[in-house]
């Protein structure tokens, strides 16, 4: 089965697809609101350092493991160890993480599509500040609205992913990633040319070390995790489509570089406009749907730039959703020995059915809680705070004690040209399990 899996058509196609997997709602939604609630430039600095010392090593490990296995995460770990080995849990954790992320991620895509339609039709024209909040709450209260837009997004993802690797996922990301950056820069230009916009730029770039504390550091760690997509199967399965002589160190730097750049640019698109209209940068997770809607509907030519903004958001979410789906659908395909189209259908049908609980968690089942969280928040907590950290811990332990770091270094540098993984990374790697365990325990609220 693995002999017929296919490979990336080009290096550019792989980089755009891998960047598309990383560049998603974590960059243009989650990163700005975390910056807003964690003191601006201080958080940005901590985040950049964490990406360099934690994000890059873990990304290298997962992609190289995928290239070595040449299979989906579960089957790949069975090939590298044996069926029933405890190390296969890394493959299962990645696939299940991606599965549960998609149960609510596609729904958020539906929210973005809903707001894109609202921008196109001018439905929010003349709203007061309170009405923007009411509008968002009304959308969540309507199961039919959420169902329709989630189903539309599910179908879009399925149509693209069901095609072969090169004509579907690779071709879509080759278009979407350049388009996303062009639109993002256009919004930045409009944002920074507004009256008083420079106050937002100064706030965003000001590094106040008094703002750096344990909470902000842990928030930055979690953001790096969420954004780069460590231990959610995507990097593994994308690596499995690479040729044996591909340049993982250089390509990985470009992927994470694009991912980080997208997050930084998103800040320049959002905060100058927020300050220009006298709004608050620390409005939390509502920053995208409530605050930014208010921003665009009160700007000259605001509807045009609002449409542009939510369209780029949709592209970002779609490229990541395709990446999260790939380990799930490829696992169905390889484990059940079915073709790619059936694997995608089985995967998305399962995700949509389970995802109904996260949709109804906002309305029909909003009184139902698990561990004190509604069903939507629990799906996020389960994937992001439990499965992904456990997967990352399993990845680094496998690299250090089963794969062995020196063998990993030889494998990752196979095909590398100008940039190679240095020996010093070995000492950094032995610190990573402790850092990841802290993230995991913090995510569980143990301390």
C-alpha positions as CSV (number, residue, x, y, z in Angstrom):
1,X,0.0,0.0,0.0
2,X,2.8,2.4,0.9
3,X,4.4,2.0,-2.5
4,X,1.4,3.7,-4.1
5,X,1.1,6.5,-1.7
6,X,2.5,9.2,-4.0
7,X,5.0,12.0,-3.3
8,X,5.0,15.8,-3.5
9,X,5.4,17.0,-7.1
10,X,7.9,19.7,-6.1
11,X,9.8,21.1,-3.1
12,X,7.7,24.3,-3.4
13,X,4.5,22.3,-3.3
14,X,5.6,20.5,-0.1
15,X,6.7,23.8,1.6
16,X,3.4,25.5,0.7
17,X,1.4,22.5,1.9
18,X,3.3,22.2,5.2
19,X,3.2,25.9,5.7
20,X,-0.5,25.8,5.0
21,X,-0.9,23.1,7.7
22,X,0.9,25.3,10.2
23,X,-0.6,28.6,9.1
24,X,-4.2,28.5,10.3
25,X,-6.5,29.9,13.0
26,X,-3.6,29.6,15.4
27,X,-1.8,32.4,13.6
28,X,-4.5,34.9,12.6
29,X,-6.9,34.3,15.4
30,X,-5.3,32.7,18.4
31,X,-1.9,34.5,18.3
32,X,-3.3,38.1,18.1
33,X,-5.7,37.6,21.0
34,X,-3.0,36.0,23.1
35,X,-0.7,38.9,22.4
36,X,-3.5,41.2,23.4
37,X,-4.1,39.5,26.7
38,X,-0.4,38.9,27.5
39,X,1.2,42.3,27.3
40,X,2.0,42.8,23.6
41,X,5.7,42.8,22.5
42,X,6.9,40.8,25.6
43,X,4.7,37.9,24.6
44,X,5.9,38.1,21.0
45,X,9.6,37.9,22.1
46,X,9.0,34.9,24.3
47,X,7.0,33.2,21.5
48,X,9.8,33.7,19.0
49,X,12.4,32.2,21.4
50,X,10.2,29.2,22.0
51,X,9.6,28.6,18.3
52,X,13.4,28.4,17.8
53,X,14.3,26.2,20.7
54,X,11.2,23.9,21.0
55,X,9.1,24.2,17.8
56,X,11.9,23.6,15.3
57,X,13.5,20.5,17.0
58,X,10.1,18.8,17.5
59,X,9.0,19.6,13.9
60,X,12.3,18.1,12.6
61,X,11.7,15.0,14.6
62,X,8.2,14.4,13.5
63,X,8.8,15.1,9.8
64,X,11.9,12.9,9.7
65,X,10.0,10.1,11.4
66,X,7.3,10.3,8.8
67,X,9.9,10.3,6.0
68,X,11.6,7.2,7.5
69,X,8.2,5.4,7.9
70,X,6.7,6.3,4.5
71,X,3.3,5.6,5.9
72,X,0.5,7.2,8.0
73,X,1.2,7.7,11.7
74,X,-0.3,4.5,13.1
75,X,0.9,2.1,10.4
76,X,4.2,4.0,10.2
77,X,5.0,3.5,13.9
78,X,4.1,-0.2,13.5
79,X,6.6,-0.4,10.7
80,X,9.3,1.3,12.7
81,X,8.7,-0.8,15.9
82,X,6.1,-3.5,15.8
83,X,2.3,-3.9,16.2
84,X,1.4,-3.7,19.8
85,X,4.5,-1.7,20.7
86,X,3.9,1.1,23.3
87,X,5.6,3.5,20.8
88,X,2.7,3.0,18.4
89,X,0.7,5.2,20.9
90,X,2.5,8.2,19.4
91,X,0.8,7.4,16.0
92,X,-2.6,6.9,17.7
93,X,-2.3,10.1,19.7
94,X,-1.5,12.1,16.6
95,X,-4.4,10.7,14.6
96,X,-6.9,11.1,17.5
97,X,-5.7,14.6,18.2
98,X,-6.3,15.6,14.5
99,X,-9.7,13.9,14.6
100,X,-10.9,15.8,17.7
101,X,-9.4,19.1,16.5
102,X,-11.4,18.8,13.3
103,X,-14.7,18.1,15.2
104,X,-14.7,21.8,16.3
105,X,-12.1,23.3,13.8
106,X,-14.5,22.8,10.8
107,X,-17.2,24.4,12.9
108,X,-15.0,27.5,13.4
109,X,-14.4,27.5,9.6
110,X,-18.2,27.7,9.4
111,X,-18.3,30.7,11.6
112,X,-15.7,32.4,9.4
113,X,-17.8,31.6,6.3
114,X,-20.9,32.9,8.0
115,X,-19.1,36.2,8.7
116,X,-17.7,36.4,5.2
117,X,-21.3,36.2,3.9
118,X,-22.4,38.9,6.5
119,X,-19.6,41.1,5.2
120,X,-20.6,40.6,1.6
121,X,-24.2,41.3,2.2
122,X,-23.6,44.3,4.6
123,X,-25.8,42.6,7.2
124,X,-23.9,44.2,10.1
125,X,-24.0,47.8,8.7
126,X,-25.0,50.2,11.4
127,X,-24.6,47.8,14.3
128,X,-23.8,49.2,17.8
129,X,-21.0,47.7,19.8
130,X,-23.5,45.6,21.8
131,X,-25.1,44.3,18.6
132,X,-21.8,42.8,17.4
133,X,-21.7,40.8,20.6
134,X,-25.4,39.8,20.2
135,X,-24.8,38.8,16.6
136,X,-22.1,36.4,17.5
137,X,-24.2,34.9,20.4
138,X,-27.2,34.6,18.1
139,X,-25.1,32.5,15.6
140,X,-24.0,30.1,18.3
141,X,-27.6,29.8,19.6
142,X,-28.8,28.5,16.2
143,X,-28.0,24.8,15.6
144,X,-29.4,25.0,12.1
145,X,-27.0,27.9,11.2
146,X,-24.0,26.1,12.6
147,X,-25.1,22.8,10.9
148,X,-25.4,24.4,7.5
149,X,-22.2,26.3,7.5
150,X,-20.2,23.4,9.0
151,X,-21.6,21.0,6.4
152,X,-20.6,23.4,3.6
153,X,-17.1,23.5,4.9
154,X,-17.0,19.8,5.3
155,X,-17.9,19.3,1.7
156,X,-15.3,21.8,0.5
157,X,-12.6,20.0,2.5
158,X,-13.8,16.7,1.1
159,X,-13.8,17.7,-2.5
160,X,-10.2,19.0,-2.3
161,X,-8.8,16.2,-0.2
162,X,-10.5,13.3,-2.2
163,X,-8.4,14.1,-5.2
164,X,-4.9,12.7,-5.4
165,X,-2.2,14.3,-3.3
166,X,-0.8,16.5,-6.1
167,X,-4.1,17.6,-7.8
168,X,-5.9,18.2,-4.5
169,X,-4.0,19.2,-1.3
170,X,-0.7,20.3,-3.0
171,X,-2.3,22.3,-5.8
172,X,-4.8,24.0,-3.4
173,X,-2.0,25.1,-1.0
174,X,0.2,26.4,-3.9
175,X,-2.6,28.8,-4.6
176,X,-3.9,29.6,-1.1
177,X,-0.7,30.3,0.7
178,X,0.6,33.1,-1.7
179,X,-3.0,34.5,-1.9
180,X,-3.2,34.5,1.9
181,X,0.0,36.5,2.3
182,X,-1.1,39.0,-0.4
183,X,-4.4,39.6,1.2
184,X,-2.9,39.8,4.7
185,X,-0.4,42.5,3.5
186,X,-3.2,44.4,1.9
187,X,-5.1,44.5,5.2
188,X,-1.9,45.5,7.0
189,X,-1.4,48.5,4.6
190,X,-5.0,49.6,5.2
191,X,-4.7,49.1,9.0
192,X,-1.4,51.0,9.5
193,X,-2.6,54.0,7.4
194,X,-5.5,54.7,9.7
195,X,-5.4,57.8,12.0
196,X,-3.7,56.9,15.4
197,X,-2.7,53.4,14.0
198,X,0.9,54.0,15.1
199,X,-0.2,53.7,18.7
200,X,-1.2,50.1,18.0
201,X,2.1,49.5,16.3
202,X,4.0,50.9,19.2
203,X,2.0,48.8,21.7
204,X,2.6,45.7,19.6
205,X,6.3,46.2,19.3
206,X,7.0,47.5,22.8
207,X,8.8,44.8,24.9
208,X,8.0,45.4,28.6
209,X,9.9,42.7,30.5
210,X,7.6,43.2,33.5
211,X,4.9,41.6,31.5
212,X,6.8,38.3,31.2
213,X,5.8,35.8,33.9
214,X,5.0,32.1,34.2
215,X,1.6,32.5,32.7
216,X,2.8,34.4,29.6
217,X,5.6,31.9,29.1
218,X,3.2,28.9,29.3
219,X,0.8,30.7,27.0
220,X,3.6,31.1,24.5
221,X,4.6,27.5,24.8
222,X,1.0,26.4,24.1
223,X,0.7,28.8,21.2
224,X,3.8,27.4,19.5
225,X,2.5,23.9,20.0
226,X,-0.9,24.8,18.5
227,X,0.5,26.8,15.6
228,X,3.3,24.6,14.4
229,X,1.0,21.5,14.8
230,X,3.4,19.3,16.7
231,X,2.1,15.8,17.5
232,X,-1.2,16.1,15.6
233,X,-0.1,13.7,12.8
234,X,0.1,16.4,10.0
235,X,3.9,16.8,10.1
236,X,4.3,13.0,10.2
237,X,2.1,12.2,7.2
238,X,3.5,15.2,5.2
239,X,7.0,13.9,5.9
240,X,5.9,10.4,4.7
241,X,5.3,11.9,1.2
242,X,8.8,13.2,1.0
243,X,11.6,11.6,-1.0
244,X,14.5,10.1,1.0
245,X,16.9,12.8,-0.2
246,X,14.7,15.8,0.7
247,X,16.3,18.6,2.6
248,X,14.3,18.6,5.9
249,X,16.4,21.1,7.8
250,X,16.2,23.9,5.2
251,X,12.6,23.1,4.3
252,X,11.6,22.9,8.0
253,X,13.1,26.3,8.7
254,X,11.1,27.8,5.8
255,X,7.9,26.2,6.9
256,X,8.2,27.5,10.5
257,X,9.5,30.8,9.2
258,X,6.4,31.3,7.1
259,X,4.2,30.2,10.0
260,X,5.8,32.7,12.4
261,X,5.8,35.4,9.7
262,X,2.1,35.0,9.2
263,X,1.4,35.3,12.9
264,X,3.6,38.5,13.2
265,X,1.9,40.1,10.1
266,X,-1.5,39.3,11.5
267,X,-0.6,41.4,14.6
268,X,0.2,44.3,12.3
269,X,-3.2,43.8,10.5
270,X,-5.2,43.8,13.7
271,X,-3.7,46.0,16.5
272,X,-3.3,49.3,14.5
273,X,-6.9,49.1,13.4
274,X,-8.0,48.2,17.0
275,X,-6.2,51.3,18.4
276,X,-7.3,53.5,15.6
277,X,-11.0,53.0,16.6
278,X,-10.2,53.2,20.3
279,X,-11.1,49.6,21.0
280,X,-9.3,47.3,23.5
281,X,-6.6,44.8,22.4
282,X,-7.3,42.4,25.3
283,X,-10.8,41.4,24.3
284,X,-9.8,37.7,24.2
285,X,-11.1,35.0,21.8
286,X,-13.8,37.4,20.6
287,X,-11.1,39.6,19.0
288,X,-11.7,38.1,15.5
289,X,-15.5,37.9,15.3
290,X,-16.7,40.7,17.5
291,X,-13.9,43.3,17.6
292,X,-12.7,43.0,14.1
293,X,-16.2,43.0,12.6
294,X,-16.7,46.3,14.5
295,X,-13.4,47.6,13.2
296,X,-14.1,46.9,9.5
297,X,-17.7,48.1,9.5
298,X,-16.5,51.5,10.9
299,X,-13.7,52.0,8.3
300,X,-13.8,53.8,5.0
301,X,-14.2,50.9,2.4
302,X,-14.5,48.7,5.5
303,X,-16.8,46.1,3.9
304,X,-14.2,45.5,1.1
305,X,-11.4,45.0,3.6
306,X,-13.7,43.0,5.9
307,X,-14.4,40.6,3.0
308,X,-10.7,40.4,2.3
309,X,-9.9,39.7,5.9
310,X,-12.5,36.9,6.4
311,X,-11.6,35.4,3.0
312,X,-7.9,35.1,4.1
313,X,-9.1,33.7,7.4
314,X,-11.1,31.1,5.5
315,X,-8.0,30.2,3.4
316,X,-5.9,29.9,6.5
317,X,-8.5,27.6,8.2
318,X,-9.0,25.5,5.1
319,X,-5.3,24.8,4.5
320,X,-4.9,23.7,8.2
321,X,-8.1,21.6,8.0
322,X,-6.7,19.8,5.0
323,X,-3.5,19.1,7.0
324,X,-5.4,17.8,10.0
325,X,-7.5,15.6,7.8
326,X,-4.6,14.0,6.1
327,X,-3.4,11.8,9.0
328,X,-7.0,10.7,9.7
329,X,-8.0,9.9,6.1
330,X,-4.7,8.3,5.3
331,X,-5.0,6.1,8.4
332,X,-8.5,5.0,7.2
333,X,-7.0,4.3,3.7
334,X,-4.0,2.3,4.8
335,X,-5.5,0.4,7.8
336,X,-8.7,-0.6,5.9
337,X,-6.9,-1.0,2.5
338,X,-9.4,1.3,0.7
339,X,-8.8,4.0,-1.9
340,X,-8.1,7.6,-1.0
341,X,-11.6,8.9,-1.9
342,X,-13.3,6.3,0.4
343,X,-10.8,7.1,3.2
344,X,-11.7,10.8,3.0
345,X,-15.4,10.0,3.0
346,X,-15.1,7.7,6.0
347,X,-12.9,10.2,7.9
348,X,-15.1,13.3,7.3
349,X,-18.4,11.4,8.0
350,X,-17.0,10.3,11.3
351,X,-15.7,13.7,12.1
352,X,-19.0,15.4,11.2
353,X,-21.1,13.0,13.2
354,X,-18.9,13.4,16.4
355,X,-18.7,17.1,15.7
356,X,-22.5,17.4,16.1
357,X,-21.9,17.3,19.8
358,X,-19.6,20.4,19.6
359,X,-22.3,22.2,17.6
360,X,-25.1,21.3,20.0
361,X,-22.8,22.1,22.9
362,X,-23.5,25.8,22.2
363,X,-27.3,25.4,22.2
364,X,-29.4,22.2,22.5
365,X,-26.8,20.5,24.8
366,X,-25.3,23.6,26.4
367,X,-26.2,22.4,29.9
368,X,-24.1,19.2,29.3
369,X,-20.6,19.6,30.7
370,X,-17.5,17.3,30.9
371,X,-14.9,18.3,33.4
372,X,-16.7,21.6,33.9
373,X,-16.6,22.4,30.1
374,X,-19.2,22.5,27.5
375,X,-18.8,19.9,24.7
376,X,-17.1,22.4,22.3
377,X,-14.6,23.4,24.9
378,X,-14.0,19.9,26.0
379,X,-13.1,18.8,22.5
380,X,-10.5,21.6,22.4
381,X,-9.2,20.7,25.9
382,X,-9.0,17.0,25.1
383,X,-7.0,17.5,21.8
384,X,-4.9,20.5,22.8
385,X,-4.2,20.0,26.5
386,X,-4.1,16.2,26.7
387,X,-3.5,14.4,23.4
388,X,-1.0,16.7,21.7
389,X,1.2,17.2,24.8
390,X,1.2,13.5,25.5
391,X,2.0,12.9,21.8
392,X,4.9,15.4,21.9
393,X,6.3,13.8,25.1
394,X,6.1,10.3,23.4
395,X,7.9,11.8,20.3
396,X,10.8,13.2,22.2
397,X,11.2,10.1,24.4
398,X,11.1,7.9,21.3
399,X,13.8,10.0,19.7
400,X,16.1,10.0,22.7
401,X,15.7,6.4,24.0
402,X,14.4,4.2,21.1
403,X,15.5,6.0,17.9
404,X,18.6,7.5,19.6
405,X,19.5,11.1,19.0
406,X,22.6,10.4,17.0
407,X,20.7,8.2,14.6
408,X,17.9,10.8,14.3
409,X,20.6,13.4,13.5
410,X,22.0,11.2,10.8
411,X,18.5,10.6,9.4
412,X,17.4,14.2,9.4
413,X,20.7,15.4,7.8
414,X,20.3,12.9,5.0
415,X,19.7,15.1,1.9
416,X,20.6,18.3,3.8
417,X,22.7,20.9,2.0
418,X,23.5,24.3,3.5
419,X,21.8,23.7,6.9
420,X,22.3,20.7,9.1
421,X,21.1,19.8,12.6
422,X,24.1,20.4,14.9
423,X,25.2,18.1,17.7
424,X,24.4,20.7,20.3
425,X,20.7,20.1,19.7
426,X,21.2,16.8,21.6
427,X,21.6,18.7,24.9
428,X,18.6,20.9,24.2
429,X,16.6,17.8,23.4
430,X,17.2,16.3,26.8
431,X,15.5,19.3,28.4
432,X,12.4,19.1,26.2
433,X,10.6,16.3,28.1
434,X,10.7,18.4,31.3
435,X,9.3,21.4,29.5
436,X,6.6,19.4,27.8
437,X,5.6,17.7,31.0
438,X,5.2,21.2,32.6
439,X,2.9,22.2,29.7
440,X,0.9,19.1,30.1
441,X,0.5,19.4,33.9
442,X,-0.3,23.1,33.5
443,X,-2.9,22.3,30.8
444,X,-4.6,19.9,33.2
445,X,-4.7,22.6,35.9
446,X,-2.6,20.6,38.3
447,X,-0.4,23.6,39.1
